[in-house]
Amino acid sequence: MGHLIGYARVSTDDQEAQLQHDALAEAGCAGIFTDKASGRSTDRPEPTAALDYPRPGDTLCVWNWTASPAR
């Protein structure tokens, strides 16, 4: 069975990804890549690393604010 790999993103420097990290860790993610960049930015190494990291059988997990029961 593969591992869960997490990806968290916030858009601005004043935002924190801790809520996303907590949810991804609780889901069982073995590693979490974090990106702090605007959606307009084209230079975003963390999503690329997150997509390159998983091996066959691994699953990339992204937390969705709108689906969160805590909202």
GIVEN-V923155 format. One record per helix or strand. SS is the DSSP state (H for helix, E for strand). FROM is the first residue (numbers start at 0). TO is the last residue. If there is no record, write none. Layout:
ss=<SS SS>
from=<FROM FROM>
to=<TO TO>
This chain:
ss=<E H E H E H>
from=<3 17 28 44 58 64>
to=<9 26 35 52 61 66>
